Amino acid sequence: MVTLDREGGLSITEIKCSVADFRSDGKWPEYLEWRDSFYFAVPEQFPHELLPSEHGLIIADSYGGDILRPADVNKLNANRRKSLTLRYARHAAARLRSLNDPDHG
């Protein structure tokens, strides 16, 4: 999940539902160069010591989540931030349009 905050910060949250899910996914490190902060969101029973401590930790369930450990912030360079923010905005606009006009292709 990618989020954009009020100050323009881009965060990525990698959602892992189980230890097997975490261990079988080797692609999340590729996301690190595309964000200001990075979080793992896991269920309460997930063993936290398996997750890298330099990344944020969110304990989540079907109803919401709480940040247990804030993420370190590594600011993106200006060109990458602009490019990603524009892509984010275009994607959000397309999703909104499809909600308002489901027949639009």
C-alpha positions as CSV (number, residue, x, y, z in Angstrom):
1,M,0.0,0.0,0.0
2,V,1.3,3.5,-0.9
3,T,0.2,6.6,0.9
4,L,0.8,10.2,0.5
5,D,0.7,12.5,3.5
6,R,-0.2,16.2,3.8
7,E,3.5,17.2,3.5
8,G,4.0,15.1,0.3
9,G,5.7,12.2,2.1
10,L,5.4,8.9,0.4
11,S,5.1,5.8,2.6
12,I,4.9,2.2,1.6
13,T,3.3,-0.4,3.9
14,E,4.0,-4.0,3.2
15,I,1.1,-6.1,4.5
16,K,2.0,-9.6,5.8
17,C,-0.6,-11.9,7.1
18,S,1.7,-14.7,8.3
19,V,5.3,-15.7,8.8
20,A,5.1,-17.9,5.7
21,D,3.9,-14.8,3.7
22,F,6.9,-12.8,4.9
23,R,9.4,-15.5,4.3
24,S,8.2,-16.3,0.8
25,D,8.2,-12.7,-0.4
26,G,11.6,-11.5,-1.5
27,K,10.5,-8.5,-3.5
28,W,9.7,-5.9,-0.7
29,P,13.4,-4.7,-0.5
30,E,13.0,-3.5,-4.1
31,Y,10.4,-0.9,-2.9
32,L,12.8,0.8,-0.5
33,E,14.2,3.2,-3.1
34,W,10.7,4.4,-4.0
35,R,9.6,5.8,-0.6
36,D,10.3,8.2,2.3
37,S,9.2,5.7,4.9
38,F,8.5,1.9,4.9
39,Y,6.3,-0.1,7.3
40,F,5.3,-3.6,7.8
41,A,1.7,-4.2,8.8
42,V,1.1,-7.5,10.5
43,P,-1.4,-9.2,12.8
44,E,-0.9,-9.0,16.6
45,Q,0.3,-12.6,16.9
46,F,3.1,-12.1,14.2
47,P,6.6,-12.5,15.8
48,H,7.9,-8.9,15.6
49,E,11.6,-10.0,15.9
50,L,11.4,-11.5,12.4
51,L,10.9,-8.0,10.9
52,P,13.9,-5.7,10.2
53,S,14.0,-3.1,13.0
54,E,14.9,-0.2,10.7
55,H,11.4,-0.2,9.3
56,G,8.2,0.8,10.9
57,L,5.8,-1.6,12.4
58,I,2.0,-1.5,12.3
59,I,-0.2,-4.0,14.2
60,A,-3.4,-4.4,12.2
61,D,-6.6,-6.3,12.0
62,S,-9.8,-6.1,9.9
63,Y,-10.8,-2.9,11.7
64,G,-7.7,-0.8,11.7
65,G,-4.1,-0.6,12.9
66,D,-1.8,1.0,15.4
67,I,1.8,2.1,14.7
68,L,3.9,0.2,17.2
69,R,7.3,1.5,15.8
70,P,7.7,4.6,13.6
71,A,9.6,4.1,10.4
72,D,12.9,5.8,9.7
73,V,12.6,8.5,7.1
74,N,14.8,8.6,4.0
75,K,13.8,11.5,1.9
76,L,13.4,10.9,-1.9
77,N,15.2,13.2,-4.3
78,A,13.1,15.9,-5.8
79,N,12.9,14.4,-9.3
80,R,11.8,11.0,-8.1
81,R,9.3,12.6,-5.6
82,K,7.7,14.6,-8.4
83,S,7.4,11.6,-10.7
84,L,5.9,9.4,-8.1
85,T,3.5,12.0,-6.8
86,L,2.2,12.6,-10.3
87,R,1.7,8.9,-10.9
88,Y,0.0,8.6,-7.5
89,A,-2.4,11.5,-8.4
90,R,-3.2,10.0,-11.9
91,H,-3.9,6.6,-10.4
92,A,-6.1,8.1,-7.7
93,A,-8.0,10.2,-10.2
94,A,-8.6,7.2,-12.4
95,R,-9.9,5.2,-9.5
96,L,-12.2,8.0,-8.5
97,R,-13.5,8.3,-12.0
98,S,-14.2,4.6,-12.2
99,L,-16.2,4.9,-9.0
100,N,-18.3,7.8,-10.3
101,D,-18.6,6.5,-13.9
102,P,-18.3,2.6,-13.9
103,D,-19.0,2.5,-17.6
104,H,-15.9,4.6,-18.4
105,G,-13.1,2.3,-19.8
